[in-house]
Amino acid sequence: MCAASHTGYEGRPGAGLIRHNEGNFSSIHATIGNNVPNRSGLIPENTMRIATFALLATIGLAGCASEPIDREGRLLTLAAQEAQQNSDPTERLTRQLNFAYRQLEHGKFTESRQSLAYAAQTLRDAKPDALKPQIRIAGWVSISELSRQNKDLPTAQTACDQAVTTLTSLPTVSQRPDFVIGVSSEVEALQGKPAAAKLLEQSAPWIKEIHGVPMRRAALVAISDAIFNCDDFDGGLALLRTDTDATWRSDALSMLADRDARDLDWISNVGNAAVPGTMAPAPPITELATTNPADTESRFQTVSRSFGKPVDFHSVFQQFQSASQQQQSK
């Protein structure tokens, strides 16, 4: 309560206003007290005192109340506006998404939505060759993720749809399997496992465009495993059966069933990526591969390339960690 609302308010904000009006209040008190009758003929003295002090308190509070300035919120809003002037769409998008994330962390939900709107505009305005496929897809996925956290499901759904459209429209078909698991994670978060599985199952003709048996089989195992994680076992098996080697398929399924198998270390990096929150950059993988189906020893070869690329906000764009996150990472 402001100090000006009780005695001893000298030197406090609003005190001058109260002192200036004390004579007027006394006059009003006397006038009302002398001229307004009650059952005894006059308003009781204690009632008038209560009314007078209530009026004093109201004026005192009006004189000393002030809204605290949200310095960080104002500066982040200005930063988001200035980022609009950045001519590099990747740099601009990265900043806009990070501003939206920080605003969301601090409960600035309206401001966060505006920053996400800026980010969406950047994606729409960017020329086809101005953003790498991973950045463009991850941009839409990130807007969807952050909009979900902001309880803005219509915007999240629109952004997720854009991510799917961008994925399925990539001119280099063999690139699409790299991103389908990450996009399906966001689809699952918004629409559930059946919708995610349906998207994953679309990858069958894309995988056929991947050059080289080792990488093609790595894609088959990773994406079929993601379908299995969506509880669609028929769909996962159908995808695996696009490889005609029944022995390889059987071995692959057996290994997927044994999460502790030494030869399946790489599966932990891509196999569960359809589950929200598990997406992470993968180290070099051990892939299922064979050029000679009869040679059991050559079935599992280590290659330098990782299968599956992340498209979530934290893996691709995040540049800021809150104090609590920094503490957890220590």
Buried (B, 14 or more C-beta within 10 A) or exposed (E): EBBBBEEEBEEBBBBEBBEEBEEEBEEBBEEBBEEEEEEEEBBEEEEBEEBBBEBBBEBBBEBBEEEEEEEEBEEBBEBBEEBEEBEEBBEBBBBBBBBBBBBBBBEBBEBBBBBBBBBBBBBEEBEEEEBEBBBBBBBBBBBBBBBBBBEBEEBBBBBBBBBBEBBBEBEEBBBBBBBBBBBBBBBBBBBEBEBBBBBBBBBBEBBBEBEEBBBBBBBBBBBBBBBBBBEBEEBBBBBBEBBEBEEBBEBBBEBBEEEEEEBBEBBEBBBBBBBBEBBBEBEEBBBBBBEEEEEEEEBBBEBEEBBBBBBBBBBBBBEEBEEEEEEEEE
